[in-house]
């Protein structure tokens, strides 16, 4: 079937012939122009003067003398006028960042008011008095009166809430704001797009110089559907003057049926406005030609795009001069998944793909770099520092062009110095890119120019290094162009702004950019949004994301004009979206031969899981035939496979042998890790897989423990060998806050004397540690007098065990927090800040990797006890655990049942402990496999869970 534009081309060539150059053709978007010119060239078959081609926005803009103001000029003009009105009312003016969200809504409302020729004074008039409303609107229908009454009832009865009163004050301000805003723009020779519509619609068309250019031909309006009041008024004037022709793409299937919303606006155009359609005698393609629809129900958003390889398998190699296949993204967020799915080449043939909607700059790494610079500047302005996370993102960004050597150097320094924040001046000393990127912006007017310098520098740097992909180069250039435009537009307005607000403006401006991707606009597979399909036709169409709530849309955007008022004045309402979306879809179906709808059946916070009502209507009302397919992604669980590591591997045997040769020493924490989950020991100590180091401003739980240990070491350092009395502890308690700060600096920065300003969270940590210290000191006071023998003592001992019928041994070492002596009894003191328990079942269960009663704190403390006895040649040493969270209630003794682990009971269990320890060591070196524990809680917090399939 002939495409609509081909029919238009044939008709206007027949009507105008050589006079076609005196005509102007107006579309509602840019895409159809290239197609129409192609059809004209194919029909005329010789060089010819093309008619002028405009979009409707360009047509109205050309017809007025003023230049069209962009959003930012409109925003600052509106801000100036609004604050002037506030001052006149004796109110405080609004700052730019507070007014910005209001301005977007106000400007949108003004645009709609102008497009639909609504009298702003009437719309914004104080309508609280219902009697005045009835008098002013006596010509309204009862239904329209009802709309007004419903809205104003809440404002006219009783006492207003504060928010309502503020809203009414702003509403009363709107007429002055509207008129003064347009007057101030006009004084600068600027105009809004909406006001251009109003101006031309209310003009004497015979006196408009722009329209006189086409007096020898016609103004040809092609493919319009929903018209604004301004468009409708102008079109009627032009038709009455004999200056215009209208080509509406209509099918009687939805035009003649008043219940079909797809024909709503076309019926208004032709029946009410009396616009004459040149194509008024066309047969119904929806009814006269067979149509078959394939409907695909897919589970998952991005999974929809993956279906393209199935649907388009025969279309990847095309030879037609004009592409006959289109993928239409009802959900435009599917662009990236679709691009990732469609191959670049099939066999020896390149796949011709044209993306008409443009690549969103906001999703690119180029925008990520600009956003990183903006956020870094905000940190520099506020803190004079850069956070570790920001700097790490800079170092790892693919477009910085930094050498791996430089990245490693900076990263190593940050980790070694544990710097959560870095002075920006230190980064400037690195010169090169660091000096350019982290140069502090001196004022708001420098934000855009300095970002331009950064982007220019990086573009040149990457081009010189030949590291720049074509798409990134295009994105860089588009970013620089937009920044230059932004600088020219708002440069003179931002001198008094906050730097943070200017950064926000730049972010929003860049996020809204779509960069056209290279491709033939006519041939190949066309990847486009629904709006871009207007006037175009394809033999094969595939809709992606055809879900209810996406098409038609479920919202019309923010507005200060309520729905009831919008209906009275004929402004767009939500139902309009149904009619517009239905028409765009039905129009595409008229001439299509192969139709596929793909929708996401999964329900989540952003998706209903239902197919669009438009497809449901087609299925129930049309004569189309349907085939329904469901791609069900079966979710099934696999039987858990036990992952175990064979110890016979030479590399593993070599590592284990190092322990036996005393080249490596076994720590208590390594041993308890093996007991809890043997496979964790393999990954950590044999394979050497460590958690990546990073610097964080947040103090981790293990670091709180380290700080506490360091404080207690500082507290008792000078009191070793002395008799610790209650009075001595009380005197020294006064130094605890200073000792906590010293310990914090030592643990976090390896410098106990470092002085710096604490953040709010760091102050909380200091307070927590102080509280923990007080709990320990309270316990120590209750035990005084006693004597401290050692602090943070490094001890080691050899433990022998049977291995393959022979005697083997390993060296165990550790650091004992504290060793006390009281009444002739030596005690091992181990501090714990976690949730360790003092209870245990029995000694064998402590070593049972598949058991539920492992107590790692007890194993470690008993191991320290054994090692210290060997090291210091002492006996009857007792283990004590200071669990700061519970020691006030539970004490410090380990317990089995009601029996404390001390005295004779302890001495009875020590040989049993040693025996079980030897058995575990034998297992470590002799068992054939490293395996995971059978008890999930034993590896609940393991960082290696994904490696062993849990």
N, C-alpha and C positions, 0 to 999 in steps of 0.2 A: 504493500500500500504506500501511496505517496505520502511523504512527510508533510505536515501542515505548512512549513516554510517553503517547501518546493511549490505547493499549490499557490501560496501567496506570490512567490517570485513569478510564476507563469502568468498570473492574473495581472500583476502590475506592469509586466513587460508588454502584455497584450493591450492594456489600457493606455500606457504612456509612451511606449517605444522610445524614441530618441529624446523625448521630453522628461525622461526619468531623472535626469540630472537636476531638474528644477524642483524635485520632490524632497521631502524629508520623511524618513521612516523612524518611528518612535517605538521602542520596546520597553518592557518593564525591567529588563536587566541587560547586561552586556553580552552574555553568551550567544544569543541568536545572531548577532551581527555577522560573525565569521561564516556561519552556515548560510545565511541569506546571500552574502556576497558570492559564495561558492556556487549556489544555485543560479544566481543571475549570470555568472560567468559561463556556466554550462549551457544556459539557454541562449544567451546572446552570441556566444562563440567568437567574439572579436573584441578588441579594446573598446571600452566605453567609459563615459563619465559616470561615476557612481553617485547615487543619491546620498544626501547627508543622512547619517544614522546617529540617533541619540538614544540614551536611556531617558526615561521620563524625568528623572532628577536633573540630568544635564539639560533637558529641554526647558524646564522651568527656570533653571539657573541662568541659561543663556538669554532668556527673555527679559530678565531684569538687569538694571544697570549696576547694582551693587555686587560685590564679591561675596561668596558664601563663607561665613565664619565657621571655623572648625570648633570642636567641642571645647577646647581649652580657652579660646578667646571668648566664647559664650559664657563659660564658667566664671572667668574673672570679671567680665562685664556685669554679669548677674550678681556676683558677690558685692561689687562696688555699689550697685543700685540698692540691693537689699540692706546693706549696712547703713546706707544713707537714710533709708526709710526708718530703720531702727533708731537712728540718732534723732530723727524728727519726732519719734514717739517717746524720746527720753530713755531708750533702752540701750543696753550694752551691745556693741557690734559683735558679730560672730567671727571666730577665726576661720581660716580657710579649711583646716582639716575637719572642723565641726560642720561646716556648711557643705562640704563636698557631697556627702550622700544625699542631702536635701536637694542640692542643685541638680543632680542627675534626674531626680524624679520631677522637679519643677520644669526643667528644660524639655523632658519627654512630654509632660502635660501641655506645655505651650505649643510644642510641635503638633500634637494631635488637635489642639484647638484651632490652629491655623490651617492644618490640612483639611479639616472639616468645616471651616468657615464659621465657627462658633463665635458668638460675641462674648469676649472675655468678661466684659463688665457684667453682663447678665449672668454668666455662669458663676462668677465669684461673688455675686451680690449677697448681702446678708439676707438669708431666707428664713430666719427664725420665726417671723410672724406669718403664720399660716394664712391669715387673711390677705396679707400683701401678696403671698405666693399665688393664692387663688385669683386675685385681681390681675396680677401680671401675666398669669398663664391661663386666662379664661378660654383660650383657644385650644387648650390641651384636651386630649381624650381622658375619660375616667381612669383608664389604665395608667396613663402617664401621671395623673394626679396621685394615684396610689403609690407609684414609685417614689415620688417626692415626699409624700407623707410618711412612708416607711422609713426613709432616711432621717428626716428631720424630727420625728417624734421624740427621739432620745435627747435632742438638743433643746427642745421647746418646752419640756415638762420638767419641773423640779430644778434642783440646784445642779449646775454643771460640775463635773469633776475638773480638777486643775488641768489635766491633759486635754479635755474637751475645750476648755476656755483658751488654752494656748493654740489649739488647732483653729478655733474660730478667729482668733486674732491674726494668725497667719493667713487664713482665708480672706479676711477683710483687706489684708495688705496686698493680695494678689493683683487686683486690677491696676493699681499704681505701678507695681513691679513689672507687670506685663508691658504696659505702654512705655514706661521709662526705659526698660531694658531694650526694646526695639528701637526707641529713639536714639539711645546712646550708641547702639550698633550702627544705625544709619548715619550718625554724625561722623563715624569712622569709615563710611562707605562700605559697610558690611551688612549682611542680611542672613537670617537663618533660612534653612531649606524650606521649613514650613511656611515662613512669612513670604518667601518667594512664590509659593503656591497661592497664598491668599492674594498677593499683589496682582499676579497675572490673571487669576480667575475673576477679579473685580475690575480689571482694566478693559478699556475699549480696544478690542483686538485689532481693529482697523488702524489704531494709532501706535501699535507696538512695532518698532522698527525690525526687530528680529523676525516676526511673523511675515513681514512684508517681503523678506528674502525669498519666500516660497509662493508668491502670488501667481507665478506662471505655472506652478504645479499644484501638488496637493500635500497636505500633511497626512501621513498614513500611519494610523495607530494599530499595532499588531499584537494580538494575543492577550489583551487585558481582561481582567476578571473583576476583582474587588476594586472599586474606585473610591477615592476620597471625595468629599463634597466639592473640593476645589477642582479636582480632575473632572468630575461629572459636569460641573458648571462650565468649565472651559470647553470640554468636548461638545456640549450642547450648543454653545455659542459658535464654535468652529463649524459644526454641521449646518447650523442655520445660515451661516454666511457662505456655505458651499465650499469651504476650504479643507474639509477633512473627509477621509474614508476610514472605516473601521472594519478590521478583520478579526472577528471573534471565533475562537476554536470551540465549536459547540457540537454536542451530540444530543439529538432529541430524546434519548433514553433518560437523561437527567434534566434536560431543559423543559420538556413538556410536563413532567411530573412535579407538581408543586411540593410533594413530600420529599423529593430528593434534594438534600442540602447542597449537593455539588453544583446545582444550577441556580442557587439563591441569588447571587450577585449578577449573573448573566440575565436572569429574568428581570431584575431591577434595571439593568442597563438598557435592555431592549424594550421591555413593556412599559416601564415607568418613565425613563429618561427619553425614550423614543429614539435611541441611537440605532442607526440602520447597519445591519451586518451585511457586508458584501457577500459572504458565504451563507446566505439564508436558505439555500435549497439543497444542502448537502444531505445525503442519506445517513441513517444512523449506523455507524460502524460498530457500536456496542451491541446492536441487535442483529445486523445483517451478516456479520462475519463471525466464524467460530473462534472462541477464545478458550484456551486451556490454562489453568493456573496450578502451579505446584506450590504447596504450602509446607514449609519445613519448621517443625518444632524442635528447637535446640536447647539443650541444658547448658547455660553459661553464656555470658556476654561475648567474650572474645572467641568462643567456639563457633559463633555464627560466621565469622570471617573465614574460619578454616574450611567451611563448606564450599567456598568459592572454587577451589580446585576441582571439585566434583561437578558443580553447575557449569563452569566455564571451560571445561576440558577441551571442547571443540572450538572455542573462540579465541584461544591464545594466539593462533596464527590466522590473521585476517589479511585480505588483499583488497578490500573495498576502499575507495578513495575517501568515503565518509563512513566513520565507524557506526556499526549497527547494534552494538552491545553497550549497555550502561549498567554500572553497579551504583545504586542510589542509596546513600546512607541516610535513612530516616533518623538514625542515631549517629550524629557526626563524630562522636568520640570513638567510633569504630574505624576511623581513618588509618591509624597506625597499625592495628591488627590486620586490616585489609592490605595495606602496603607490604606488610611482612609476609602475607600469604601468597599474593600473586607473584609468580616467578619472573625473573628477568629474561629467562631463556628456556625454551622447550625444544629439546633436540638441537638442531642447528639453527633454529629460528628464534630471533629476538622477539620478545613479547612487547607489543606496542601498547603503552599505557599512558593515558593523559589524566592527570589529577587536576580538576578544575577548581576545587574548593581551597587550594592552598594549604601549605604545611603550617600548623600553628607554631609560631615562634616561641610561645610560652612553654612548649614541651621539649624544646631543643637544648642541647648542651651550651649553645651560644648564649641563650637567655639565662641559663643556669650560671654562667660566668658573670654576666652583668648583674644578676641578682645577688651573687656572692660578693661582688664589689660593693653594691649598695648596702647590704647587711653588715659588711665589714666596716664601712664608713660610719654606720650608726653606732657600732661598738666603739670605734675610735673616738667619736664625738662624746659619748657618754662616759667611757671608762679610761680613755687614753691607752687602751689595750685591745688585743685580739684574743678571743678564746681559742683554746686548743682545737675544738671542733671545727671552727671556721678556718683555721690555718691548715688543719688536716684535709679539709675539703678542697682548699686551694692547691695543696701539694698533689692531691690525687686527681685533680680535674684533668680530663684528657686534652684540653685546649690551652694549657699554660705553656707547653713546650719545654718544661724543665727537664734537665737530664736526670737520669736515675741516680747518679752520684750526688747531685744537689739535693734531691728528695730525701735520699738516705741520710745525708749529713744533717739536714734540718730535723728530720724525724728522730734520729738518734739523740740529738741534743735535747729535744723536747722530752723524750722519755727518760733520759739520764737525769735531767734536772727536775723532772715531774712538774713541769710548768703548765698549770691549767689556764693561765693567762700570760700573754707575752706583750711587753711594751712595744707599741708600734714603731717607736724610734729605733729599737734594736733591729727590726726587720728592714728598715730603710738602709741600714749599714751593709746589708747584703748586696746592695746596688742592683743594677739591671732591672728585671721585671718586678722584684720586690719593691724597689724604690718607686717605680711607676705606680704599682698597684696599691701600695699602702700609704701613699702620700696623703696627708690629712687635708680634707676640703676646708678652706678657710671661711667660706660663706655659702649661702644657698644658691647664689647666682653662679657658683663655680661647679655645682654638682654635675650638670649636663656636660659642660665643656671638659671637665676632668674625666668623666666616663668616656667621652669621645676620644680623649687622648689614650686611655687604656685600650679601648677597642681598636684604634688605629695601630697602636704599638703591637698588639697581639696579632692582628691581621698581617702586618708586614713581617713579623717574626716568624709566624707559622708558614707564610708563603716562601720566605727565604729558606727555611728548613725543609721545605717541600713536604710538610706534614699535614697539609690542609686538604680535606676532601671537598669535592665540588659543592655538595649541598651545604657544608659548613661555610664555605666562602660566600655563597649566595645569602646565607643567614647573617653573616657578619656585615655584608654590604647593606642589606635591608635594615639591620639594626642601626648602623651608622647613619643611613638616610633618615630614619625615623627620629634619631636623636638630634640631627641637624634641624629637621622640621620643627621638632619640639622646642629647640633652643630659639629658633626664629619666632615662634608663636608666643611662648610664655616667658622668654628671657627677661623682658622688661617688667614683668609682673611679680617676679619671685624674690626680689631683693630683700623684702621684709619678712619672708616666710621662714618657718622653721625648716631646718635641713631635713628632718624626718619626713615632713609633708612633701617636700620636693622629691625625695626618694620614692615615696608612695606614688606620686604622679608618674614618675618615670616607669616604675614597675607596671602600673596599670596601662600606660601607653604601649609598652613593649608586649605585654600579655595579649593585647587586642590585635596584634599584627599577624596576618597570614601571608606566608611567602609563596608566590606561585612556583610550582615545580615545572621543570622543563618537560615538554611533550607536545605532540601535534594536537592542536585544539579540535581537529576534525576527525582524524583517523584513529584506529585502535580502540581499545576498551576505555570507556569514559567513566571515571570514578568521581562522583559528584554528590552534592547535597540536593535535597528535594527542591529548594528554591531555584537552583541553577538549571533545573530541567524545563522551566517555563518556555514554551514555544518549540521545544525540541521533541523529536520522536525517534524511537529506536525499535528495531525488530525484537530484540531480546533485552528484557529488563529484569534486574535482580534487586529487590528491596532488602536491605539489612537493617535489623533493629526495628521491625514493624510491630511495635508494642503499643498497647493502650497507655496513654499518658505521655508517650513520645510523639505519636502521630494519631490524632491531633494533640497539640500541646494542652496541658491541663492548667496553664497559667498565662496571663497576658502581660506580666511584668508589673512593677510597682507603680502606683499612681496615688495622688492625693484626691483624685476625683472618684467618688464612690460609684458603685455599679448602678445604683438607681438614677443618679444624676447623668451618668453616661448614656443611659437608655433614653432619657428625656431629650438629650441634645443630639442623639444619633452618633455618639462616639463609639469606637470599637469596643465590643464586649466579648466574653469568652466564647459564645456560640459562633462568632465569626470565624474562629480558628477551625471549627468543625467544617464549615462550608468551604473555606479556602483550602484546607488540607484535602478534603474529599475531591474537590475539583482538580487539584494538581495530580492526584493519583488517577482519577478516572480519565483525565485527558491523555495521560501516558498510555493507559490501557487500550484506548480506542484503536490505535494503529499497531499495537504490539502483537507479535506472533507467539513469542515464548515469554511467559510471565512466571516469576518465582518470588515468593514472599518468605522471608526468614525472620523468625522472632525467637526471643529468649523466654523460655518457660519457667526459669527459676525465679522465685520471689525473694526479693531482698528490700532494703530500705530505699533503693532507687528504682525498683522495677516491680510492676504489678504481676508479672508472669503471665499476663493475658495478651492475646493477639489483639491488634487494633480493631475497633468496631467497624472500621471501613471495610476490612476483609470479611467480617461477619455479614455485613450488609450485602456485599457482592455475592456471597455464597447463598444467601436466602432469597435475594431479589432478582439477580441476573440469570441469564441462561448460560453462564460460563460453566464449564466442567472443571471439577477440582480433583486433585490427587493430594492426599495428605500423607506426610512422612514425619516420623519422629526419630530423631537421633538420640537414643537413650544411652547415656554413658553409665554403664553398669558399674556400680560401686560394690566391690566384694573384698572381703578381707582374706589375706593369705595366711596360711598357717604359719605361726611364728617359727622362724628358723633360728636354731641356736647357733650363734656365731662364736666360734672359738679359734684361738690362735695357736697353731702348732709350734711348740717350743723347739722342735728339732731343727728348725731353720738355722743355718750357720750363723747368720747375723745375730739372731736372738741368743744362741748359745754363747757367742762371743761376748755379748753384753752381760749375760748372767755370770760368765766366768770372771769378769772384772770384779764382781762382788766377792767371789770366792778367793780371788787373788789379792783382796784388800785394796785394789786400785779404785774401787768405789765403795762408799760407806753407806750403810742403810740407816735412814733416819726413822724415828718413831712414827712420823706422819706417813712416810712411804709404806711402812709395815701395816699401819691401820688402813691405808687405802687398799692394800692387797687383801687384807682380811675382809673388808666391806664388799669389795667388788674386784676380783682378781684382774679382770680385763682392763680396768682403769689403770692399774699398776703398769700393765704392758704399754698402753698408749702414752702414759706420762713419763715413765722412767726407762723403758726399753726403746720405744719408738721415738721418744723425745718430742711428742706433739704437745706444744704448750698453747695456752690461751693467748691470743694476740695482745700485746701490751698496748695500753692506751692511757692517756692522761684524762682525768675527770675532776671537775670542781667538786663533785659529790664524793664524800668520804665513804669508802666501802666498809662493810662490817668488819672484815679482817684488819683493816687499817685502824679502826677504833680499838681493836684488841691490841695492836702494836703500840698505839699511843698510850694505852693504859699500862702496858708492860714497861714502857720507857719511863712513865711518870713514877711508877713504884721503884724502878731502879734508881732514878734521881733522888727520890725521897729518902731511901735508906742507904744511899751510896756512902755517906760520911759516917754512918752509924754501924757499919759492919764491925763485928767483934765486940761491940759495946753491949751492955745490958739495956734492952729497949724497955723503957717504963711507960706507963700510961701518960705521965706528965711530959715525958720527952716527945711522945707522939703529938700531944695537944699543942705543945709549943711550935712544933714544925708544921702543923696543919696550916698555919697562916701562909706558908709558902706554896701551898697546893696550886692556886690559880696561875702563878708564874711558872711553876714546874709543868703544868698542863700545856701552857703556850709554848714552852721550850720543847716539850716532847712532840707537840704537833708539828713544829717547824722541823724537828729532826726526822720524823717519819715521812712527812709529806715532801720535804725539800732537801733532805740530807744535810741540813744546816741548822743546828739547834739555836744559833744566835741570829737567825734571819728575822728581821722585823718587817711586818707588813700589816695592811688593814684587812681585818677579817670580814668575810661576807656574812649575810644573815644566817645561812645554813651552817657555815663554819662555826659561828658563835653557838649555835644549837649543839653542835658536836662537842665543843669545849665544855658546855654545861653538862652534857651527858657524861663525859669522861670524869669531870669533877665529882659528879654524883656517884659514879662507880668507885672512885678513889675513896670517897667518904665512907662508903659501905665497907670497903676492905679495912680502912683504918679503924672503923668501929669494931670490926672483928678482932683486929690486932690489939686494940685496947683491952678487949675482954680477955685476951690470952696473955697480956703482959703480967709479969716481966718474962722476956725471952731474949735469946741471942741469935743474931743472923750470922750464919757461917759463910754463905756465898750468895751472890746475886748474878743472875744470867750466866751461870757457870757452864762452860762447855765441858762435857764429860763424854767418855767413850769406853767401850768394853767389847771384848770378843765373846761371841756366843757360839758354842759348838753344837753340832747336830749330825745325825747319821745321814749319809747320802750315798746311795748305791752300794750299801754294805761297808762303807768306809766312814771315817770321821772327817767332817768338813766344818768350816767355821766362817762367820762373817763378822765384820766390825760394825757395831752400832754406836752412833753418837747422837748427841742432842744438847740443847741448851735448857738447863733447869732454871725456871723463873726465880726460885728462892729456896734456900735450905735454912730452916730454923732449928734451934735446939732449946728445949724447955724441960726442966726437971730430968735432964739426962737422956731425953728421947729426941732423936733427930727426925725432923719432918720435911718431906718434900712438898713444897707449895706450888701449885699450878693454877694460874689465873685463867678464867674463862669468861667471855662476854656473851657467849651464845646461849643455846638452850640445852646444854649438856645435862645429863642426869647423874645422880649419885647412886642410883639403884642398879643392881645386876642380879641375874638369876644364879649362875654358877660359872666357874672358870672355863669349862669346855665350851659353853655357849658363847663366851667372849670371842672365840676363834672360829666359830661356825659361820662360814661365808654364806651359807644358805639358811641361816637362822634369823630370828627376829629380835635377838637379845644382845646384839653386839653393842658394847659400850666403849667407843673409841677413846673417850677421855680416861677411863679406867685402865685400858690397855697401855696408853701412853704413860700415865702416871706410875703404874706398876713397873713399866719398862725403865722409866727414869730411876725408880727406886732400886731396881736390880743393878742398873749401870752404875749408879752412885755408890752402892755398896761395894761393887768391884773396884771402882775408881778410887774411893776414899778409904777402902779397907775397913768398912763399918758394918755392923749388923743391926737388926731390929729397927731399920729405918721405916717410917710410916708415911704413906701417901695421903695428902690432903688436897681437896679440890675447892678452889674459891670461885664458885659460880655466882657472879655478882648479882644476877637477877633474882636468885633464890636463896642465897646463903643466910640471909637474915632469918628466914623461917626454917630452912632445911639443914643448916649447919654445913660442915666441911668434910664429914666422914662419908666414905662409900658404905653402902649397906646392902646386905643380902637378906631379904626378909626384914626381921627386926634386929639383926646382928650387925654391928658396925665392924668395918674392916680395920681392926686395930688389935694390938696385943697378941695374945696367943692365937686367936683366930686368923690373924694376918699371917703369922709365922707358919701356920698350918697350910695356908693356901699358896704361899710363895713357891715351894717346890712344884706344886701342881701347875702353877702359872708357867714356870720355867719349862716344864715338860710339854705343855701345850704349845708354848712358843717354839720349841725345837721341832715339834711335829709340823707346825705351820711352815717353818723354814724348809724342812724336808720337802713338803708339798710344793713350795715355791720353786725349788730347783729340780725336783724329780718328777712332778706330775707332767703328763704329756701336753696339756693344753692350758692356756689362759682362757678363762671363760667368765661369763657374766653371772652374777649372783641370781639365785632363783627368787629372791625377795626384792620386789620393786623398790621398797623404801630404802634399801641399801645403796641404790644408785639414783635416788630421787633428784639429787642436785648435781649429778655428774655432767660435765661439759662434753663427755664423749658418747652420750646416749645415741646420737644419730649414727655414730661409727659402728656401734655393735647392734644396730637394728632395733632400738627401743624407742 
